[in-house]
Amino acid sequence: MAAVQEIQFREPAAQAEQAAQTLAQADDLQELSGDKMVLNVGPSHPATHGVLRIVIELDGEIITKATPDVGYLHRGDEKIAENMTYCQFIPYTDRLDYLAPLANNVAYALAVEKLMGIDKQLTPRCQFIRVICCELARISSHLLGIGCYAMDVGAMTVFLHTFTEREKIYSLCEKLTGARFTTNFTRIGGVSRDLPPGWTNECRKFLNEVVVNIDETEKLLTRNRIFMDRTKDVGVISKEVAIDYAMTGPNLRASGVDYDLRKRHPYLVYGELDFEVPLGEVGDCYDRYLVRMEEMRQSVRIVHQCLDKLPGGPVNIPDGKTVLPPKEKVLTKMEELIHQFMIVTQGVNAPPGEVYFGAENPKGELGFYINSRGGGTPYRLKIRSPSFVNLSVLSHLLPGHMVSDITAILGSFDFVMGECDR
């Protein structure tokens, strides 16, 4: 239960002082006299960013209890994975955090490759392309998150600014993968295709344009008095609480915890790249906004480095039993035809064992636990979705705040219910 001195009031000064004096007479918010009202927030409410339902108990305008209720978008992805080959499940990862499908593909493929022992065999070009995809996904996700967050607290113009740039990323995705939204680009052992001609130049053009948009967005929000009043010292999460609730991603780093999987446990070529991990100081809604703004700049920096260092060569490992052979060979040679038939019908032959791999996705640590008994289908597959874990702190965080603060707090978390419910 939030201490009295931590309660943030959004009332005129005189009323806030009077309310504080009233609350000071009670040792706990639950002991306040008077009847309490139970109110449903969601699951069909635009401020809940999907189908999140929160049952809140109110004493006047003050929240005394909050119970998140999830599962309205549950699709059974983990059980679906156990009835499919490893390759067949890749399109389903698009539907987890559907704002960053490219990053989901990479995280899942790396987990399967770790199981198969081929994670160290990935070609250099494949690794750089995957990092570019992950960082473009991060920029896209944060653009949407900040745009919607600004709209939640009353700033419509920012939403239009960020969506303009996000549309450019979708155009890049369309040229790279053939799809704008659900990309299905990564493959076990590589990627589905190489970069198309001229794509790197278009990507550089976008990077030069998006930094201008980020600066404009910052001018609109960062020193905006209304935005600051709605977000500063609201939804404060201390380092200890963030760690206790296993939070990850920008929501954890906004509380001052220096933990980024790209730095702590480098994968792909992140260990070769120069970038900073932005941290917050207070852990409030405002810090969570600032961390995401700086993360976009760092992602731009990472993609520039990848484009500069992008090597030539193949994008898939040279193993016909893991990666689909070239189509012209399938149509002309018996061995490649057999390999394609085996991969498509039975899947890649993974050894028995169990692995866990976590990647630094835009929402936090997206992890896959795979238990294999051999063959092309996992015996068990579990997904650690960062949105689900991050939302668990709401029952601790919301009590003591005003009803109007719910919108600001939820928006600052930037969660996706498709990933939360999976």
C-alpha positions as CSV (number, residue, x, y, z in Angstrom):
1,M,0.0,0.0,0.0
2,A,1.4,3.4,-1.0
3,A,2.5,5.6,1.9
4,V,0.6,8.8,2.4
5,Q,3.4,11.0,1.5
6,E,3.8,9.3,-1.9
7,I,0.3,10.1,-3.0
8,Q,0.2,12.5,-6.0
9,F,-2.8,14.9,-6.1
10,R,-4.1,16.5,-9.2
11,E,-6.4,19.0,-7.4
12,P,-6.1,22.7,-6.7
13,A,-3.5,23.4,-4.0
14,A,-6.1,24.2,-1.2
15,Q,-8.1,21.1,-1.9
16,A,-5.0,18.9,-2.1
17,E,-3.7,20.3,1.2
18,Q,-7.1,19.5,2.8
19,A,-7.2,16.0,1.4
20,A,-3.6,15.4,2.6
21,Q,-4.7,16.4,6.1
22,T,-7.6,14.0,5.9
23,L,-5.4,11.1,4.7
24,A,-2.8,11.8,7.4
25,Q,-5.3,10.9,10.1
26,A,-5.4,7.3,8.9
27,D,-2.5,4.8,9.1
28,D,-3.6,3.1,5.9
29,L,-5.8,4.0,2.9
30,Q,-8.0,1.0,3.6
31,E,-9.0,2.4,7.0
32,L,-10.6,5.6,5.6
33,S,-14.2,5.9,6.6
34,G,-17.0,5.8,4.1
35,D,-18.2,3.4,1.5
36,K,-15.8,2.5,-1.4
37,M,-16.8,2.2,-5.0
38,V,-15.7,-0.6,-7.3
39,L,-15.0,0.5,-10.9
40,N,-14.1,-1.4,-14.0
41,V,-11.4,0.2,-16.2
42,G,-11.5,-1.7,-19.5
43,P,-11.3,-4.2,-21.1
44,S,-12.8,-2.1,-24.0
45,H,-11.4,1.3,-23.2
46,P,-8.9,3.2,-25.4
47,A,-6.7,4.1,-22.5
48,T,-6.0,0.4,-21.6
49,H,-4.2,-0.1,-25.0
50,G,-6.1,-3.2,-25.9
51,V,-8.1,-5.6,-23.8
52,L,-6.7,-5.0,-20.3
53,R,-9.2,-4.9,-17.5
54,I,-8.4,-3.3,-14.1
55,V,-10.8,-3.6,-11.2
56,I,-10.2,-0.6,-9.0
57,E,-11.6,0.2,-5.6
58,L,-12.1,4.0,-5.0
59,D,-12.4,6.2,-2.0
60,G,-13.6,9.3,-3.7
61,E,-11.1,10.0,-6.5
62,I,-8.3,8.0,-4.8
63,I,-7.5,4.4,-5.7
64,T,-7.3,2.1,-2.7
65,K,-7.0,-1.2,-4.5
66,A,-6.3,-2.3,-8.1
67,T,-6.5,-5.8,-9.6
68,P,-5.4,-6.3,-13.2
69,D,-7.4,-8.9,-15.1
70,V,-5.7,-10.3,-18.2
71,G,-6.4,-13.1,-20.7
72,Y,-9.0,-11.6,-23.0
73,L,-6.7,-12.0,-26.0
74,H,-5.4,-15.4,-25.1
75,R,-4.7,-17.6,-28.2
76,G,-2.7,-20.5,-26.8
77,D,0.5,-19.7,-28.7
78,E,2.6,-22.0,-26.5
79,K,0.4,-25.0,-27.1
80,I,0.2,-24.2,-30.8
81,A,4.0,-24.2,-30.9
82,E,4.0,-27.8,-29.5
83,N,2.0,-29.0,-32.4
84,M,4.1,-27.3,-35.2
85,T,7.6,-27.6,-36.5
86,Y,10.1,-25.0,-35.4
87,C,9.9,-23.2,-38.7
88,Q,6.1,-23.3,-38.9
89,F,5.8,-21.3,-35.6
90,I,7.8,-18.3,-36.8
91,P,4.7,-16.5,-38.2
92,Y,3.0,-16.9,-34.8
93,T,5.8,-14.9,-33.2
94,D,4.7,-11.9,-35.4
95,R,1.5,-11.9,-33.4
96,L,3.1,-11.5,-30.0
97,D,4.3,-7.9,-29.8
98,Y,2.7,-7.1,-33.1
99,L,4.4,-3.7,-33.1
100,A,7.8,-5.3,-33.3
101,P,7.4,-8.5,-35.3
102,L,10.9,-8.4,-36.8
103,A,12.4,-8.5,-33.3
104,N,10.1,-11.3,-32.2
105,N,11.2,-13.4,-35.2
106,V,14.9,-12.9,-34.3
107,A,14.4,-13.8,-30.6
108,Y,12.6,-17.0,-31.4
109,A,15.1,-18.0,-34.1
110,L,18.0,-17.5,-31.7
111,A,16.4,-19.7,-29.1
112,V,16.0,-22.5,-31.6
113,E,19.5,-22.0,-33.0
114,K,20.9,-22.2,-29.4
115,L,19.1,-25.5,-29.0
116,M,20.5,-26.9,-32.2
117,G,24.0,-25.6,-31.4
118,I,24.3,-23.5,-34.6
119,D,24.0,-20.0,-33.0
120,K,27.8,-19.5,-33.4
121,Q,27.6,-20.5,-37.1
122,L,25.4,-17.6,-38.3
123,T,27.0,-15.7,-41.2
124,P,28.3,-12.2,-40.4
125,R,25.9,-10.6,-42.9
126,C,22.9,-12.4,-41.4
127,Q,23.9,-11.1,-37.9
128,F,24.1,-7.5,-39.1
129,I,20.8,-7.7,-41.0
130,R,19.1,-9.2,-37.9
131,V,20.4,-6.3,-35.7
132,I,19.2,-3.8,-38.2
133,C,15.8,-5.4,-38.1
134,C,15.7,-5.4,-34.3
135,E,16.6,-1.8,-34.0
136,L,14.2,-0.7,-36.7
137,A,11.5,-2.6,-34.8
138,R,12.6,-0.8,-31.6
139,I,12.3,2.6,-33.2
140,S,8.9,1.7,-34.7
141,S,7.6,0.4,-31.4
142,H,8.7,3.5,-29.4
143,L,7.3,5.9,-32.0
144,L,3.9,4.3,-31.6
145,G,4.3,4.1,-27.8
146,I,5.2,7.7,-27.4
147,G,2.6,8.9,-29.9
148,C,-0.2,7.0,-28.2
149,Y,1.1,8.0,-24.8
150,A,1.0,11.7,-25.8
151,M,-2.5,11.3,-27.1
152,D,-3.6,9.6,-23.8
153,V,-2.6,12.7,-21.9
154,G,-4.0,15.2,-24.4
155,A,-1.3,15.9,-27.1
156,M,-2.8,14.9,-30.5
157,T,-0.1,16.5,-32.7
158,V,2.7,14.2,-31.4
159,F,0.7,11.2,-32.5
160,L,0.6,12.5,-36.1
161,H,4.3,13.3,-36.0
162,T,5.4,9.8,-34.8
163,F,3.0,7.9,-37.1
164,T,4.5,9.7,-40.1
165,E,7.9,8.3,-39.4
166,R,6.5,4.9,-38.5
167,E,4.9,4.7,-41.9
168,K,8.4,5.0,-43.5
169,I,9.6,2.0,-41.4
170,Y,6.7,0.0,-42.7
171,S,7.7,0.9,-46.3
172,L,11.2,-0.4,-45.5
173,C,9.7,-3.6,-44.0
174,E,7.6,-4.1,-47.1
175,K,10.6,-3.8,-49.5
176,L,12.6,-6.1,-47.2
177,T,10.1,-8.8,-46.3
178,G,7.2,-8.4,-48.7
179,A,4.8,-7.5,-45.8
180,R,4.2,-4.4,-43.8
181,F,2.9,-5.7,-40.5
182,T,3.4,-9.4,-39.9
183,T,6.8,-9.8,-41.5
184,N,7.8,-13.5,-41.0
185,F,11.3,-12.6,-42.2
186,T,13.8,-14.6,-40.0
187,R,14.5,-18.3,-40.6
188,I,16.3,-20.9,-38.5
189,G,19.9,-20.5,-39.6
190,G,19.5,-17.1,-41.3
191,V,16.8,-14.9,-43.0
192,S,14.4,-15.5,-45.8
193,R,16.1,-13.2,-48.3
194,D,19.0,-10.8,-48.7
195,L,18.6,-7.0,-48.7
196,P,17.0,-5.8,-51.9
197,P,19.1,-3.4,-54.2
198,G,19.0,0.2,-52.9
199,W,17.5,-0.7,-49.6
200,T,20.5,0.5,-47.5
201,N,20.4,3.9,-49.1
202,E,16.7,4.2,-48.3
203,C,17.4,3.1,-44.7
204,R,20.0,5.8,-44.3
205,K,17.6,8.4,-45.7
206,F,15.0,7.3,-43.1
207,L,17.6,7.5,-40.3
208,N,18.5,11.1,-41.2
209,E,14.8,12.0,-41.2
210,V,13.7,10.3,-38.1
211,V,16.2,12.1,-35.9
212,V,14.6,15.4,-37.0
213,N,11.2,14.0,-36.0
214,I,12.5,12.9,-32.6
215,D,13.9,16.4,-32.0
216,E,10.5,18.0,-33.0
217,T,8.6,15.5,-30.7
218,E,10.9,16.5,-27.8
219,K,10.2,20.1,-28.4
220,L,6.5,19.4,-28.3
221,L,6.6,17.3,-25.1
222,T,9.7,17.4,-22.9
223,R,9.1,20.9,-21.5
224,N,5.4,21.0,-22.1
225,R,3.8,22.2,-18.8
226,I,0.7,20.1,-19.2
227,F,2.6,16.9,-20.1
228,M,5.0,17.4,-17.2
229,D,2.2,17.9,-14.7
230,R,0.5,14.7,-15.9
231,T,3.7,12.6,-15.8
232,K,6.3,14.0,-13.3
233,D,6.3,12.2,-9.9
234,V,3.4,10.0,-11.1
235,G,3.7,6.3,-11.0
236,V,7.1,6.2,-9.3
237,I,8.7,2.8,-9.3
238,S,11.8,2.5,-7.1
239,K,14.8,0.3,-8.1
240,E,13.9,-2.2,-5.4
241,V,10.3,-2.5,-6.5
242,A,11.3,-2.8,-10.2
243,I,13.7,-5.6,-9.4
244,D,11.3,-7.4,-7.1
245,Y,8.6,-7.5,-9.8
246,A,11.1,-8.7,-12.4
247,M,10.5,-5.7,-14.7
248,T,12.7,-5.4,-17.8
249,G,13.3,-3.0,-20.7
250,P,12.7,0.7,-20.6
251,N,10.4,0.4,-17.6
252,L,13.2,-1.1,-15.6
253,R,15.9,1.2,-16.8
254,A,13.7,4.3,-16.1
255,S,14.0,3.3,-12.4
256,G,17.8,3.6,-12.7
257,V,18.6,-0.1,-13.1
258,D,21.4,-0.6,-15.6
259,Y,20.3,-3.8,-17.2
260,D,20.2,-4.3,-21.0
261,L,20.7,-7.7,-22.5
262,R,22.4,-6.3,-25.5
263,K,25.2,-5.1,-23.1
264,R,25.0,-7.7,-20.2
265,H,24.7,-10.8,-22.5
266,P,25.6,-9.6,-26.0
267,Y,24.2,-11.7,-28.8
268,L,24.5,-11.4,-32.6
269,V,27.0,-8.5,-33.2
270,Y,25.9,-6.2,-30.4
271,G,29.2,-6.7,-28.6
272,E,31.0,-5.0,-31.6
273,L,28.8,-1.9,-31.6
274,D,29.1,1.3,-29.7
275,F,25.9,2.6,-28.0
276,E,24.7,3.8,-24.6
277,V,22.0,2.5,-22.3
278,P,19.8,5.4,-21.1
279,L,18.8,5.4,-17.5
280,G,16.2,7.3,-15.5
281,E,16.6,8.8,-12.0
282,V,13.2,8.9,-10.5
283,G,11.3,6.0,-12.1
284,D,8.2,8.0,-12.8
285,C,6.1,8.3,-16.0
286,Y,8.2,11.2,-17.2
287,D,11.4,9.1,-16.9
288,R,9.9,6.2,-18.8
289,Y,9.1,8.7,-21.6
290,L,12.6,10.1,-21.6
291,V,14.3,6.7,-21.7
292,R,12.3,5.7,-24.8
293,M,13.2,9.0,-26.5
294,E,16.9,8.4,-26.0
295,E,16.6,4.7,-26.9
296,M,15.4,5.7,-30.3
297,R,18.5,7.9,-30.8
298,Q,20.7,5.1,-29.7
299,S,18.9,2.7,-32.1
300,V,19.6,5.1,-35.0
301,R,23.2,5.1,-33.9
302,I,23.3,1.3,-34.0
303,V,21.7,1.0,-37.4
304,H,24.2,3.5,-38.9
305,Q,27.1,1.4,-37.6
306,C,25.5,-1.8,-39.0
307,L,25.1,-0.2,-42.4
308,D,28.7,1.1,-42.3
309,K,30.1,-2.3,-41.3
310,L,27.7,-4.5,-43.3
311,P,29.7,-7.3,-44.9
312,G,29.0,-9.3,-48.0
313,G,28.5,-13.0,-48.3
314,P,25.6,-15.4,-47.8
315,V,22.7,-14.7,-45.3
316,N,22.1,-18.4,-44.4
317,I,24.3,-21.1,-43.0
318,P,25.5,-23.7,-45.6
319,D,23.4,-26.5,-44.2
320,G,20.8,-28.0,-46.5
321,K,19.2,-29.9,-43.6
322,T,18.5,-26.7,-41.7
323,V,17.9,-24.1,-44.3
324,L,15.7,-24.6,-47.4
325,P,17.9,-25.1,-50.4
326,P,17.8,-22.6,-53.4
327,K,14.7,-23.2,-55.5
328,E,16.6,-23.7,-58.7
329,K,18.5,-26.6,-57.1
330,V,15.3,-28.1,-55.7
331,L,13.9,-28.2,-59.2
332,T,17.0,-29.8,-60.7
333,K,18.7,-32.0,-58.1
334,M,17.4,-34.9,-56.2
335,E,19.4,-34.3,-52.9
336,E,18.1,-30.7,-52.5
337,L,14.5,-31.9,-53.3
338,I,14.8,-34.5,-50.5
339,H,16.1,-31.9,-48.1
340,Q,13.3,-29.5,-48.8
341,F,10.7,-32.2,-48.4
342,M,12.2,-33.2,-45.0
343,I,12.3,-29.6,-43.7
344,V,8.8,-28.8,-44.9
345,T,7.1,-32.0,-43.6
346,Q,9.1,-32.9,-40.5
347,G,11.0,-29.7,-39.6
348,V,14.7,-29.3,-38.7
349,N,16.0,-32.2,-36.6
350,A,16.7,-30.6,-33.2
351,P,18.6,-32.6,-30.5
352,P,17.0,-33.5,-27.1
353,G,17.6,-30.9,-24.4
354,E,16.3,-27.7,-23.0
355,V,17.4,-24.1,-23.5
356,Y,16.3,-20.6,-22.6
357,F,17.1,-17.5,-24.7
358,G,16.1,-13.9,-23.9
359,A,16.4,-11.0,-26.2
360,E,16.2,-7.3,-25.5
361,N,12.9,-6.4,-27.3
362,P,11.3,-2.9,-27.3
363,K,9.0,-3.9,-24.4
364,G,11.7,-5.7,-22.4
365,E,13.1,-9.2,-22.2
366,L,11.3,-11.5,-24.6
367,G,12.4,-15.1,-23.7
368,F,11.7,-18.5,-25.1
369,Y,12.2,-21.7,-23.1
370,I,12.3,-24.8,-25.3
371,N,12.2,-28.4,-24.0
372,S,13.1,-30.8,-26.8
373,R,12.9,-34.6,-27.0
374,G,14.4,-34.6,-30.5
375,G,12.8,-34.1,-33.9
376,G,11.3,-31.1,-35.6
377,T,8.7,-30.2,-32.9
378,P,9.3,-28.9,-29.4
379,Y,8.0,-31.0,-26.5
380,R,7.3,-27.9,-24.5
381,L,7.6,-24.2,-25.3
382,K,7.1,-21.3,-22.9
383,I,7.2,-17.6,-23.7
384,R,8.4,-15.0,-21.2
385,S,6.5,-11.9,-22.4
386,P,7.8,-8.6,-21.0
387,S,4.4,-6.9,-21.1
388,F,2.8,-9.6,-18.9
389,V,5.6,-9.3,-16.3
390,N,5.7,-5.5,-16.3
391,L,2.0,-5.3,-15.8
392,S,2.2,-7.3,-12.6
393,V,3.4,-4.2,-10.7
394,L,0.1,-2.4,-11.2
395,S,-1.6,-3.8,-8.1
396,H,1.3,-2.3,-6.1
397,L,1.7,0.9,-8.1
398,L,-1.9,2.2,-8.6
399,P,-3.2,2.5,-5.0
400,G,-2.7,6.0,-3.7
401,H,-3.1,7.6,-7.1
402,M,-6.0,9.5,-8.6
403,V,-8.3,8.0,-11.2
404,S,-7.0,10.4,-13.8
405,D,-3.5,9.1,-13.2
406,I,-4.4,5.6,-14.5
407,T,-4.2,6.8,-18.1
408,A,-0.8,8.4,-17.6
409,I,0.6,5.3,-15.8
410,L,-0.7,2.8,-18.3
411,G,0.5,4.8,-21.3
412,S,4.0,5.1,-19.8
413,F,4.2,1.3,-19.6
414,D,3.8,0.9,-23.3
415,F,2.5,-2.7,-23.2
416,V,0.9,-4.9,-25.9
417,M,-1.9,-7.3,-24.8
418,G,-1.2,-9.7,-27.7
419,E,2.1,-10.4,-26.1
420,C,0.8,-10.3,-22.6
421,D,-2.0,-12.8,-23.1
422,R,-0.1,-14.8,-25.9
